[in-house]
Amino acid sequence: MEPISAIPVSDLRNVRFVLADIDDTMTVDGRLPAESYRALWSLHNAGIGVIPVTGRPAGWCDLISRQWPVCGVVGENGAFAFYLDGRHRRALYHPDAPRPEENRVRLEATARRVYDTIPGTRPAKDQFSRLFDVAIDFREEPPLLGYDVAERIKAVFEDSGARAKVSSIHVNAWYGSYDKLSMARHFLTERFALDIDDAAANRSVLFCGDSPNDEPMFGAFRLSVAVANIEPFLAALSSPPTYVCARESAGGFVDLVELVLESRRATHEKPTAGA
């Protein structure tokens, strides 16, 4: 990995979309600070489309799509994307996402096995807002559990045939062959006719994340960046980010956004609007 200061200015000028995780990428201790929200608005006002790509639930993503300066949001680790079309909130579901009710009983039964066998585990407090997955809290609220516990939780779900991913705060589990990358790809294609398998199109997208469930995104984009709190996970990543921020969480995200915007100010250029 190289520091974000090593990103060529020509690459930064070419960015039309910024895709980014939310928790511990834009946030600090679970809160979205003012500087992160200002950074989102600055990207929007510069004509750069912002797309959060998150494990957070449908209920949160409905609000984000309506009230944040974004051109869409990918939620529940890739089950769907929500976006505004005028004043209408639209949904685009992943082609491989089952109907929510089809697997709820199986997921909840496996979650109960986790709670019964791994001390300290509990449902994420945002579970009531979820459609497609279950989220097990291991570090969002006390008691804070280790990443070794998260791997045990993940293994229980995988043994049941589910897919599971570890974020910085939750273990998310679902049935269906989708993830953050496949839904981001689907949304960019359907909404913006952008094929990230095309080299020029890929160079127009920058991704920023912080944890193992962002690994598919790190591997897919030439401009892949992590905030500094990626460090504990690096040894486990087969596809690490290309660049890393000097600061953790929101500080790193804001620094990255400033680099993108500075590349525009330096040449008085403005890209084609993504939103």
RODO-2510 file (C-alpha; in nm, 4 decimals, decimal comma):
residues 275
     n   res          X          Y          Z
     1     m     0,0000     0,0000     0,0000
     2     e     0,1018     0,3581    -0,0624
     3     p    -0,0097     0,6761     0,1174
     4     i    -0,2938     0,8682    -0,0428
     5     s    -0,0469     1,1456    -0,1209
     6     a     0,0929     0,9070    -0,3849
     7     i    -0,2335     0,8952    -0,5826
     8     p    -0,1606     1,0641    -0,9167
     9     v    -0,3400     1,3964    -0,9536
    10     s    -0,4542     1,2874    -1,2990
    11     d    -0,6353     0,9905    -1,1391
    12     l    -0,8014     1,2120    -0,8797
    13     r    -0,9231     1,4521    -1,1485
    14     n    -1,0892     1,1633    -1,3279
    15     v    -1,3061     1,0576    -1,0316
    16     r    -1,6799     1,0795    -1,1046
    17     f    -1,8033     0,8602    -0,8199
    18     v    -1,6887     0,8096    -0,4619
    19     l    -1,8106     0,4852    -0,3085
    20     a    -1,7445     0,4458     0,0635
    21     d    -1,8277     0,2358     0,3649
    22     i    -1,9957     0,4232     0,6523
    23     d    -1,9086     0,2760     0,9936
    24     d    -1,5534     0,3583     1,1022
    25     t    -1,4859     0,4999     0,7548
    26     m    -1,7030     0,8131     0,7673
    27     t    -1,7874     0,7871     1,1374
    28     v    -1,6052     0,8083     1,4709
    29     d    -1,7358     0,6028     1,7644
    30     g    -2,0616     0,5476     1,5787
    31     r    -2,1303     0,9157     1,5062
    32     l    -2,1126     1,1010     1,1752
    33     p    -1,9044     1,4127     1,2523
    34     a    -1,9732     1,7469     1,0919
    35     e    -1,6584     1,7315     0,8798
    36     s    -1,7675     1,4054     0,7179
    37     y    -2,1108     1,5441     0,6363
    38     r    -1,9520     1,8590     0,4939
    39     a    -1,7216     1,6394     0,2845
    40     l    -2,0224     1,4583     0,1386
    41     w    -2,1852     1,7886     0,0483
    42     s    -1,8611     1,9171    -0,1006
    43     l    -1,8389     1,6135    -0,3294
    44     h    -2,2040     1,6540    -0,4268
    45     n    -2,1577     2,0242    -0,5012
    46     a    -1,8509     1,9427    -0,7128
    47     g    -2,0642     1,7128    -0,9285
    48     i    -1,9162     1,3902    -0,7915
    49     g    -2,1689     1,1171    -0,7164
    50     v    -2,1458     0,9702    -0,3654
    51     i    -2,2638     0,6136    -0,3003
    52     p    -2,2316     0,4740     0,0536
    53     v    -2,1804     0,0964     0,0427
    54     t    -2,2714    -0,0413     0,3820
    55     g    -2,3860    -0,3320     0,5929
    56     r    -2,6429    -0,1083     0,7576
    57     p    -3,0122    -0,1970     0,7267
    58     a    -3,2862    -0,1014     0,4843
    59     g    -3,4454     0,1379     0,7332
    60     w    -3,1253     0,3373     0,7658
    61     c    -3,0653     0,3282     0,3910
    62     d    -3,4118     0,4694     0,3228
    63     l    -3,3232     0,7742     0,5323
    64     i    -2,9730     0,8036     0,3828
    65     s    -3,1079     0,7963     0,0282
    66     r    -3,3574     1,0710     0,1124
    67     q    -3,1619     1,3021     0,3413
    68     w    -2,7914     1,2673     0,2613
    69     p    -2,6311     1,4297    -0,0470
    70     v    -2,5875     1,0950    -0,2247
    71     c    -2,6916     0,9525    -0,5605
    72     g    -2,7677     0,6142    -0,4062
    73     v    -2,6821     0,3816    -0,1193
    74     v    -2,6017     0,0093    -0,1271
    75     g    -2,7283    -0,1598     0,1883
    76     e    -2,7252    -0,4834     0,3871
    77     n    -2,3937    -0,5855     0,2288
    78     g    -2,5312    -0,5763    -0,1237
    79     a    -2,8939    -0,6921    -0,1073
    80     f    -3,0250    -0,3688    -0,2601
    81     a    -2,9590    -0,0109    -0,3586
    82     f    -3,1939     0,2755    -0,2755
    83     y    -3,1889     0,6051    -0,4631
    84     l    -3,4027     0,9097    -0,5328
    85     d    -3,5692     0,9609    -0,8684
    86     g    -3,6966     1,3144    -0,8367
    87     r    -3,8839     1,2970    -0,5057
    88     h    -3,9526     0,9243    -0,5320
    89     r    -3,7367     0,6747    -0,3449
    90     r    -3,6636     0,3808    -0,5739
    91     a    -3,5181     0,0399    -0,4940
    92     l    -3,2982    -0,1826    -0,7062
    93     y    -3,2624    -0,5332    -0,5636
    94     h    -2,9765    -0,7689    -0,6315
    95     p    -3,0824    -1,0383    -0,8832
    96     d    -2,9559    -1,3102    -0,6443
    97     a    -3,1190    -1,1731    -0,3296
    98     p    -3,4007    -1,4045    -0,2147
    99     r    -3,7290    -1,2643    -0,0968
   100     p    -3,6741    -1,1454     0,2596
   101     e    -3,9230    -1,3844     0,4171
   102     e    -3,7758    -1,6942     0,2517
   103     n    -3,4758    -1,7305     0,4804
   104     r    -3,5741    -1,5385     0,7926
   105     v    -3,6534    -1,8502     1,0005
   106     r    -3,3232    -2,0198     0,9097
   107     l    -3,1191    -1,7075     0,9814
   108     e    -3,2849    -1,6433     1,3155
   109     a    -3,2429    -2,0067     1,4212
   110     t    -2,8701    -1,9862     1,3466
   111     a    -2,8478    -1,6522     1,5273
   112     r    -3,0027    -1,8134     1,8357
   113     r    -2,7336    -2,0799     1,8213
   114     v    -2,4728    -1,8029     1,8219
   115     y    -2,6301    -1,6341     2,1256
   116     d    -2,6555    -1,9652     2,3111
   117     t    -2,2990    -2,0813     2,2465
   118     i    -2,0834    -1,7658     2,2287
   119     p    -2,1043    -1,5529     2,5450
   120     g    -2,1620    -1,1811     2,5054
   121     t    -2,3116    -1,1959     2,1567
   122     r    -2,6444    -1,0245     2,0886
   123     p    -2,8502    -0,8877     1,7992
   124     a    -2,7416    -0,5549     1,6584
   125     k    -2,9732    -0,2782     1,7772
   126     d    -3,0575    -0,1951     1,4145
   127     q    -3,1863    -0,5495     1,3487
   128     f    -3,5493    -0,4326     1,3533
   129     s    -3,4761    -0,2257     1,0394
   130     r    -3,3335    -0,5165     0,8369
   131     l    -3,4952    -0,6992     0,5453
   132     f    -3,2432    -0,9539     0,4164
   133     d    -2,9833    -1,0339     0,6816
   134     v    -2,9089    -1,0691     1,0489
   135     a    -2,6453    -0,8625     1,2215
   136     i    -2,4680    -0,9815     1,5352
   137     d    -2,3156    -0,7052     1,7442
   138     f    -1,9684    -0,7771     1,8739
   139     r    -1,8159    -0,4280     1,8990
   140     e    -2,0799    -0,1569     1,8449
   141     e    -2,1982    -0,1548     2,2076
   142     p    -2,0480    -0,3039     2,5260
   143     p    -1,9468    -0,5673     2,6006
   144     l    -1,6856    -0,5190     2,3276
   145     l    -1,5703    -0,8567     2,1968
   146     g    -1,2551    -0,9465     2,0063
   147     y    -1,2193    -1,0197     1,6376
   148     d    -1,1479    -1,3799     1,7302
   149     v    -1,5059    -1,3946     1,8569
   150     a    -1,6267    -1,2394     1,5318
   151     e    -1,4559    -1,5182     1,3395
   152     r    -1,6316    -1,7774     1,5580
   153     i    -1,9666    -1,6121     1,4860
   154     k    -1,8886    -1,6081     1,1147
   155     a    -1,8019    -1,9800     1,1208
   156     v    -2,1362    -2,0725     1,2808
   157     f    -2,3267    -1,9022     1,0008
   158     e    -2,1067    -2,0453     0,7296
   159     d    -2,1548    -2,3943     0,8732
   160     s    -2,5293    -2,3417     0,8261
   161     g    -2,4776    -2,2556     0,4578
   162     a    -2,5121    -1,8796     0,4978
   163     r    -2,2696    -1,6151     0,3787
   164     a    -2,1149    -1,4072     0,6558
   165     k    -1,8892    -1,1035     0,6675
   166     v    -1,7070    -0,9318     0,9516
   167     s    -1,7240    -0,5535     0,9696
   168     s    -1,5638    -0,3338     1,2333
   169     i    -1,8734    -0,3677     1,4567
   170     h    -2,1015    -0,6491     1,3336
   171     v    -2,1014    -0,9917     1,1781
   172     n    -2,3634    -0,9881     0,9013
   173     a    -2,5087    -1,3106     0,7637
   174     w    -2,7459    -1,3826     0,4758
   175     y    -2,8469    -1,6354     0,2143
   176     g    -2,7821    -1,5466    -0,1486
   177     s    -2,4769    -1,5108    -0,3718
   178     y    -2,4323    -1,1353    -0,3457
   179     d    -2,1959    -0,8967    -0,1717
   180     k    -2,1098    -0,5285    -0,1668
   181     l    -1,9180    -0,5464    -0,4935
   182     s    -2,1760    -0,7330    -0,7013
   183     m    -2,4514    -0,4895    -0,5964
   184     a    -2,2327    -0,1834    -0,6513
   185     r    -2,1513    -0,3180    -0,9962
   186     h    -2,5212    -0,3821    -1,0685
   187     f    -2,6266    -0,0366    -0,9486
   188     l    -2,3583     0,1495    -1,1435
   189     t    -2,4541    -0,0393    -1,4579
   190     e    -2,8318    -0,0058    -1,4251
   191     r    -2,8449     0,3499    -1,2971
   192     f    -2,5465     0,5133    -1,4701
   193     a    -2,4572     0,2764    -1,7586
   194     l    -2,1098     0,2444    -1,6046
   195     d    -1,9310    -0,0880    -1,6569
   196     i    -1,6448    -0,1135    -1,4085
   197     d    -1,4885    -0,3949    -1,6115
   198     d    -1,4021    -0,1247    -1,8634
   199     a    -1,0663     0,0237    -1,7641
   200     a    -1,1651     0,3851    -1,8276
   201     a    -1,4905     0,3463    -1,6352
   202     n    -1,3113     0,1782    -1,3460
   203     r    -1,0717     0,4714    -1,3188
   204     s    -1,3689     0,7049    -1,2689
   205     v    -1,4649     0,5333    -0,9405
   206     l    -1,2856     0,5669    -0,6067
   207     f    -1,3669     0,3360    -0,3154
   208     c    -1,2835     0,3932     0,0518
   209     g    -1,3340     0,1382     0,3304
   210     d    -1,1978     0,0120     0,6593
   211     s    -1,2606    -0,3584     0,7277
   212     p    -1,2647    -0,7174     0,5913
   213     n    -1,6135    -0,6929     0,4423
   214     d    -1,4741    -0,4245     0,2088
   215     e    -1,2178    -0,6624     0,0597
   216     p    -1,4134    -0,7363    -0,2634
   217     m    -1,4310    -0,3618    -0,3249
   218     f    -1,0599    -0,3145    -0,2580
   219     g    -0,9816    -0,5797    -0,5163
   220     a    -1,2152    -0,4468    -0,7843
   221     f    -1,1190    -0,0812    -0,8100
   222     r    -0,7895     0,0626    -0,9271
   223     l    -0,8479     0,3548    -0,6900
   224     s    -0,9079     0,1632    -0,3673
   225     v    -0,8310     0,3362    -0,0395
   226     a    -0,8558     0,2440     0,3277
   227     v    -0,8583     0,4671     0,6305
   228     a    -0,5741     0,3963     0,8748
   229     n    -0,7791     0,1685     1,1014
   230     i    -0,7524    -0,1025     0,8345
   231     e    -0,4163    -0,1951     0,9884
   232     p    -0,5356    -0,4779     1,2233
   233     f    -0,6964    -0,6589     0,9285
   234     l    -0,4226    -0,6337     0,6679
   235     a    -0,2636    -0,9719     0,7334
   236     a    -0,5965    -1,1428     0,6630
   237     l    -0,6678    -0,9602     0,3348
   238     s    -0,5882    -1,1284     0,0038
   239     s    -0,6858    -0,8077    -0,1775
   240     p    -0,5628    -0,5114     0,0263
   241     p    -0,6368    -0,1516    -0,0732
   242     t    -0,3939     0,0230    -0,3056
   243     y    -0,3662     0,3337    -0,0893
   244     v    -0,4068     0,4112     0,2803
   245     c    -0,4891     0,7316     0,4671
   246     a    -0,2636     0,8639     0,7430
   247     r    -0,5592     0,9186     0,9767
   248     e    -0,8233     0,6793     1,1008
   249     s    -1,1969     0,6779     1,0329
   250     a    -1,3613     1,0121     0,9505
   251     g    -1,0295     1,1995     0,9604
   252     g    -0,8870     0,9801     0,6867
   253     f    -1,2047     1,0005     0,4808
   254     v    -1,2065     1,3797     0,5002
   255     d    -0,8385     1,3939     0,3996
   256     l    -0,9138     1,1762     0,0973
   257     v    -1,2088     1,3902    -0,0094
   258     e    -0,9947     1,7023     0,0218
   259     l    -0,7374     1,5481    -0,2141
   260     v    -1,0090     1,4760    -0,4710
   261     l    -1,1498     1,8278    -0,4461
   262     e    -0,8069     1,9920    -0,4514
   263     s    -0,7327     1,8177    -0,7809
   264     r    -1,0395     1,9944    -0,9222
   265     r    -0,9527     2,3329    -0,7784
   266     a    -0,6005     2,3099    -0,9187
   267     t    -0,7319     2,2942    -1,2745
   268     h    -1,0719     2,4629    -1,2306
   269     e    -1,2273     2,1496    -1,3746
   270     k    -1,5614     2,0005    -1,2810
   271     p    -1,6574     1,6436    -1,3786
   272     t    -1,9841     1,5348    -1,5266
   273     a    -2,2366     1,5047    -1,2437
   274     g    -2,2817     1,1567    -1,1080
   275     a    -2,6150     1,2321    -0,9465
***
